[in-house]
Amino acid sequence: MNLKHSKQRDSIMEFLSGRKDHPTADMVYMGVRQSFPNISLGTVYRNLTLLADIGEIARIRVGDGVDHFDADTSPHYHFICKECGGVSDLEMENMDTLTEAAGKNFGGRIEGHVSYFYGQCENCCKQKMS
């Protein structure tokens, strides 16, 4: 899809790039406002939706009622902290092997999978120890 160039959209992509914390739209809005003080929350939502719809970013729903966004659209797993609600990438190997194995006796075509791991993040564990 050919999109008209947008400095605001570029700023949203720049904000998301390299992040591993999977911010919500509100977090993106607060971050992008530093570069574009007059940007509206609606503009951020529209651009996040557009970018997710065209596959430039991933929209992640983890059951907390809000969408989280990830610039990394490659197949990977996520960890959700039950204490603070944080969402982060979880590095694991052999994801392609898992997809192939799941598809062997399925008969259809698996195009991907989503899996979340739950528990307590490192920061929350440290806080409970102190």
Disulfide bonds with the S-S distance in Angstrom:
none
